[in-house]
């Protein structure tokens, strides 16, 4: 869920206002390849400490390789989006709220017609779980999903690593490094860290819900992931039979950073098999 932060921040994205839970929130977003209006749309959903800028150049590189348009955004509480409100505490359903409320509102605000042209989703870590939840809740409004190191249940390994992240935030320069990517690093860090370490979150699971997914699905996991085991993606394959798995050696929690060439090659095949062999009647 944490990745190396010692890289340049990409140029500033745009913002759009959406209504969420009765209040107006600002969402940072960036279009990629928007000159190709008739091409597939791939929506990127970041990790638990991610943002638009923390993806670095991976979305652009992948969209260029696929010939796709891309949409990258920072969830409320992250990047340049509206920070978490003072005193706001996330509940165990925080990823459900992102999938069921925030993402649909954002796509609507940006004029993405998900009924006529369902987009594909690419999510990393928490973003991968949100992608799975969206695909399960809105099966007719997503054409496909690629999930990198997603979570479908809480493992001891995850909790242990997230506890270490708390120590790093308090005792090292992690806060300063996160501040390069988030207007309010405390909002980004504590929202994520507090809920994952909340004892009530240990029972969180989406294993039953994802059985409703009908779209093509590619699930990717590094063999050296400190935040989750292969049981995460193998569990997805158990519940969603059409799932294709990619298990990467010499790869930690961020396949797009640790093994970008292998990942892009596999995603290209996924798109070719499921989408590019057909006419472009829909984005994917």
C-alpha positions as CSV (number, residue, x, y, z in Angstrom):
1,X,0.0,0.0,0.0
2,X,3.0,2.2,0.3
3,X,5.4,2.7,-2.6
4,X,8.6,4.7,-3.1
5,X,7.8,8.4,-3.1
6,X,11.2,9.8,-4.3
7,X,10.1,10.7,-7.8
8,X,8.9,13.9,-9.5
9,X,5.3,14.9,-9.2
10,X,3.5,15.0,-12.5
11,X,2.0,18.3,-13.7
12,X,-1.1,19.5,-11.9
13,X,-4.4,17.9,-12.9
14,X,-7.8,19.5,-13.1
15,X,-10.6,19.3,-10.4
16,X,-14.4,18.8,-10.6
17,X,-17.0,19.1,-7.9
18,X,-19.3,16.3,-7.0
19,X,-21.9,15.8,-4.3
20,X,-21.0,13.1,-1.8
21,X,-23.0,12.3,1.3
22,X,-24.7,15.6,1.2
23,X,-21.6,17.8,0.8
24,X,-19.7,19.2,-2.2
25,X,-16.2,17.7,-2.6
26,X,-13.5,18.5,-5.0
27,X,-12.0,15.6,-7.0
28,X,-8.6,15.9,-8.7
29,X,-8.5,14.2,-12.1
30,X,-6.5,14.0,-15.3
31,X,-7.4,12.8,-18.8
32,X,-4.8,10.9,-20.9
33,X,-5.0,10.6,-24.6
34,X,-8.3,12.4,-24.7
35,X,-7.7,13.3,-28.4
36,X,-8.7,9.7,-29.2
37,X,-12.4,10.2,-28.2
38,X,-13.5,7.0,-30.0
39,X,-10.9,4.8,-28.3
40,X,-11.4,2.7,-25.1
41,X,-11.5,4.4,-21.7
42,X,-9.4,3.0,-18.9
43,X,-10.1,4.4,-15.4
44,X,-7.2,4.2,-12.9
45,X,-8.0,3.7,-9.1
46,X,-5.1,4.3,-6.8
47,X,-3.8,2.5,-3.7
48,X,-4.5,3.4,-0.1
49,X,-1.9,6.1,0.0
50,X,-2.0,7.0,-3.7
51,X,-3.0,10.0,-5.8
52,X,-2.9,11.1,-9.4
53,X,0.8,12.1,-9.1
54,X,1.8,8.9,-7.3
55,X,1.0,6.8,-10.4
56,X,3.9,8.7,-12.0
57,X,4.0,7.9,-15.8
58,X,2.5,4.4,-15.7
59,X,-1.0,5.4,-16.8
60,X,0.3,7.3,-19.7
61,X,2.7,4.5,-20.7
62,X,-0.1,1.9,-20.5
63,X,-2.6,4.0,-22.4
64,X,-0.1,4.6,-25.1
65,X,0.7,0.9,-25.4
66,X,-3.0,0.0,-25.6
67,X,-4.2,2.9,-27.7
68,X,-6.6,3.8,-24.9
69,X,-7.8,7.0,-23.3
70,X,-7.2,7.2,-19.6
71,X,-8.8,8.8,-16.6
72,X,-6.8,9.1,-13.4
73,X,-8.2,10.6,-10.2
74,X,-7.5,11.1,-6.5
75,X,-10.2,10.0,-4.2
76,X,-11.6,12.5,-1.6
77,X,-9.0,12.7,1.1
78,X,-6.0,12.3,-1.2
79,X,-3.9,14.3,-3.6
80,X,-5.4,17.7,-4.4
81,X,-9.0,16.4,-3.7
82,X,-11.0,17.7,-0.8
83,X,-9.2,16.4,2.4
84,X,-11.0,14.4,5.0
85,X,-13.2,16.6,7.2
86,X,-12.0,17.4,10.7
87,X,-13.2,14.6,13.0
88,X,-14.3,12.4,10.1
89,X,-13.6,8.7,10.8
90,X,-13.9,6.1,8.0
91,X,-16.0,3.1,8.7
92,X,-15.3,-0.5,7.5
93,X,-17.5,0.1,4.5
94,X,-15.2,3.0,3.2
95,X,-14.3,1.1,0.0
96,X,-18.0,0.3,-0.7
97,X,-18.8,4.0,-0.4
98,X,-16.1,4.8,-3.0
99,X,-17.4,2.2,-5.4
100,X,-21.1,2.8,-4.9
101,X,-21.2,6.6,-4.5
102,X,-18.0,8.5,-5.4
103,X,-16.9,6.8,-8.6
104,X,-20.4,6.9,-10.2
105,X,-20.7,10.5,-9.3
106,X,-17.3,11.4,-10.7
107,X,-18.0,9.6,-14.0
108,X,-21.4,11.4,-14.3
109,X,-19.8,14.8,-13.6
110,X,-17.2,14.2,-16.3
111,X,-19.8,13.1,-18.9
112,X,-18.8,9.5,-19.1
113,X,-21.8,7.6,-20.4
114,X,-21.3,4.2,-18.6
115,X,-24.5,2.8,-19.9
116,X,-23.7,3.4,-23.6
117,X,-19.9,3.0,-23.3
118,X,-18.8,1.1,-20.2
119,X,-15.2,1.9,-19.2
120,X,-12.6,-0.6,-18.1
121,X,-11.1,-0.2,-14.6
122,X,-7.6,-0.7,-13.4
123,X,-7.2,-0.6,-9.6
124,X,-4.2,-1.0,-7.3
125,X,-4.5,-2.3,-3.7
126,X,-7.5,-0.5,-2.1
127,X,-8.2,0.8,-5.6
128,X,-8.4,-2.8,-6.8
129,X,-10.9,-3.7,-4.2
130,X,-13.0,-0.6,-5.1
131,X,-12.8,-1.7,-8.8
132,X,-14.1,-5.2,-7.8
133,X,-16.9,-3.7,-5.8
134,X,-17.9,-1.4,-8.6
135,X,-17.9,-4.2,-11.1
136,X,-20.1,-6.3,-8.8
137,X,-22.5,-3.5,-8.1
138,X,-22.8,-2.2,-11.7
139,X,-22.1,-5.3,-13.9
140,X,-23.6,-3.6,-17.0
141,X,-21.6,-0.4,-16.6
142,X,-18.1,-1.9,-16.7
143,X,-16.5,-3.6,-19.6
144,X,-13.6,-5.2,-17.8
145,X,-11.3,-4.9,-14.8
146,X,-7.6,-5.3,-14.0
147,X,-6.8,-5.4,-10.3
148,X,-3.2,-5.2,-9.0
149,X,-2.6,-6.5,-5.4
150,X,-6.3,-6.2,-4.5
151,X,-7.8,-7.1,-1.1
152,X,-10.9,-9.3,-0.7
153,X,-10.3,-10.0,3.0
154,X,-8.0,-8.8,5.8
155,X,-4.9,-10.9,6.4
156,X,-2.5,-10.8,9.3
157,X,0.3,-9.9,6.9
158,X,-1.6,-6.8,5.8
159,X,-2.2,-5.6,9.4
160,X,1.4,-6.2,10.4
161,X,2.7,-4.2,7.5
162,X,0.3,-1.4,8.0
163,X,1.3,-1.2,11.6
164,X,4.9,-0.8,10.5
165,X,3.7,2.0,8.2
166,X,2.3,3.9,11.2
167,X,5.7,3.7,12.9
168,X,7.4,5.0,9.7
169,X,5.0,7.9,9.5
170,X,5.7,8.9,13.1
171,X,9.4,8.3,13.2
172,X,10.8,8.8,9.6
173,X,10.4,11.4,6.8
174,X,7.4,9.5,5.3
175,X,5.1,12.4,6.1
176,X,7.3,14.9,4.3
177,X,7.5,12.6,1.3
178,X,3.7,12.1,1.2
179,X,3.3,15.9,1.3
180,X,4.8,16.0,-2.2
181,X,1.7,14.2,-3.4
182,X,-1.1,15.2,-1.0
183,X,-2.4,18.6,-0.1
184,X,-3.1,17.2,3.4
185,X,-0.8,14.2,4.1
186,X,-2.4,13.6,7.5
187,X,-5.8,13.3,5.9
188,X,-4.4,10.7,3.4
189,X,-2.4,8.7,5.9
190,X,-4.6,8.6,9.0
191,X,-7.8,7.9,7.0
192,X,-6.2,4.8,5.6
193,X,-4.1,3.7,8.5
194,X,-6.7,4.1,11.2
195,X,-9.4,2.0,9.6
196,X,-7.1,-0.8,8.5
197,X,-5.8,-1.1,12.1
198,X,-9.3,-0.8,13.6
199,X,-10.2,-4.2,15.2
200,X,-13.7,-3.8,13.7
201,X,-12.1,-4.0,10.2
202,X,-10.7,-7.4,10.7
203,X,-14.0,-9.0,9.7
204,X,-14.2,-7.1,6.4
205,X,-14.6,-9.3,3.4
206,X,-16.0,-8.9,-0.1
207,X,-15.6,-12.6,-1.0
208,X,-19.4,-13.1,-1.4
209,X,-20.1,-9.8,-3.2
210,X,-17.6,-10.3,-6.0
211,X,-19.5,-13.3,-7.3
212,X,-21.8,-10.9,-9.1
213,X,-19.0,-9.8,-11.4
214,X,-19.6,-10.7,-15.0
215,X,-17.0,-8.8,-17.0
216,X,-13.5,-10.1,-18.0
217,X,-11.2,-9.8,-15.0
218,X,-7.4,-9.9,-14.7
219,X,-6.0,-10.2,-11.2
220,X,-2.3,-9.6,-10.5
221,X,-0.2,-10.3,-7.4
222,X,3.5,-10.1,-6.7
223,X,5.1,-13.1,-5.0
224,X,6.9,-10.8,-2.6
225,X,4.0,-8.6,-1.6
226,X,4.3,-7.4,2.0
227,X,0.6,-6.4,2.1
228,X,-1.2,-9.6,0.9
229,X,-0.7,-13.2,-0.1
230,X,-1.7,-15.1,-3.2
231,X,-4.9,-16.1,-1.4
232,X,-6.3,-12.7,-2.4
233,X,-6.2,-13.2,-6.1
234,X,-6.8,-17.0,-5.9
235,X,-9.8,-16.2,-3.8
236,X,-11.1,-13.9,-6.6
237,X,-10.7,-16.7,-9.1
238,X,-12.7,-19.0,-6.9
239,X,-15.6,-16.6,-6.7
240,X,-15.3,-15.2,-10.2
241,X,-14.6,-18.2,-12.6
242,X,-13.6,-16.0,-15.6
243,X,-10.7,-14.5,-13.7
244,X,-7.3,-14.7,-15.3
245,X,-4.4,-14.7,-12.9
246,X,-0.9,-13.2,-13.2
247,X,1.5,-14.1,-10.4
248,X,4.8,-12.2,-10.7
249,X,8.2,-13.2,-9.3
250,X,10.5,-10.5,-7.9
251,X,7.5,-8.3,-7.4
252,X,6.2,-6.6,-4.3
253,X,3.0,-4.7,-3.7
254,X,3.2,-2.5,-6.8
255,X,3.4,-4.6,-10.0
256,X,3.3,-1.5,-12.1
257,X,6.5,-0.3,-10.5
258,X,8.3,-3.6,-9.9
259,X,7.5,-5.5,-13.1
260,X,6.1,-2.8,-15.5
261,X,7.2,-4.6,-18.7
262,X,5.6,-7.9,-17.8
263,X,2.5,-6.2,-16.5
264,X,2.0,-4.1,-19.7
265,X,2.6,-7.1,-21.9
266,X,-0.1,-9.1,-20.0
267,X,-2.6,-6.3,-20.1
268,X,-2.0,-5.9,-23.8
269,X,-2.9,-9.6,-24.3
270,X,-6.0,-9.2,-22.0
271,X,-7.2,-6.3,-24.1
272,X,-6.5,-8.1,-27.4
273,X,-8.3,-11.3,-26.2
274,X,-11.4,-9.5,-24.9
275,X,-11.8,-6.2,-26.6
276,X,-9.5,-5.4,-29.5
277,X,-10.6,-8.5,-31.4
278,X,-14.1,-6.9,-31.7
279,X,-15.2,-3.7,-33.3
280,X,-15.2,-0.5,-31.2
281,X,-18.9,-0.5,-30.5
282,X,-18.1,0.2,-26.8
283,X,-14.9,1.6,-25.2
284,X,-13.5,-1.8,-24.3
